[in-house]
Amino acid sequence: MLLALAACGGGPRQVAVRILVPDLEGSETPIPGVVLLALPYDRDSVLAALERRAGTPRPNTAGLDSLFQAFGGPFLAFSRAAWRVERLTRERDSLARRRGDAATGSPAAAELAARLHALDDSLVPLQAEAERTRAALSRARDSLWPRMERLRADARSWEASTYAGYDTIVRTLTHDRLQEGVADTTGATGWATFRLRPGRWWVTARSPDPRDANAEWYWNLPVAGDTLLLNPATGRHRPRY
């Protein structure tokens, strides 16, 4: 468990890290407000050692996977419908402000009025779809969520027992290497910056998945240069048991 970290010469170095996560339409988007940790040890190796020591696998994964899949369709349908309504509403509000600034009776005002009318017509079916998908999501939540929570209680109990020694191991690792973890939070463009002392480092982070309420994106990457990209190609998409 106590992983050897090779010491490097030189002074502190600056490392820039960015998170990009697929949005509701699948486009990779910067994620603000995510806490990133730079650690002087491989977090996954410590967890894997503790799991091997436990001797029993995480319980209820098959049952939870089935419930997550059943909940995922209604969740994504509502999220997309609500997002489209919000996006079109913002566009409509912007046009309304521009129309208010245009001279009454001018060609510009007439054009803006026509565009506003078209947006209002487009919003009607979108709002109806959002309400339909909201009702479907509510039914799915009422039906599935209690069963999820019962199975998750067993999973949380397993985690508490399995990872009980994690803090002790981490204190030993950081004490022996005279290195403490460093935290930063991503800004509006998804960037965070670390100033790291010489040695080997890993950056670990997790981000919610906008497309799935029961999943997250997870990264635990060694720092090899001065820039690190956390995106689907470098991370893992995993269920939130």
Secondary structure, DSSP 4 states (H G I P E B T S, - for coil): ---------SS-EEEEEEEEEE-TTS-EEE--S-EEEEESS-HHHHHHHHHHHH-SPPTTHHHHHHHHHHHHHHHHHHHHHHHHHHHHHHHHHHHHHHHHHSPTTSHHHHHHHHHHHHHHHHHHHHHHHHHHHHHHHHHHHHHHHHHHHHHHHHHHHHHHHHTTTHHHHHHHHHHHHT---EEEE--TTSEEEEEE-SS--EEEEEEEETTEEEEEEEEEEE--SSEEEESTTTSEEEE--
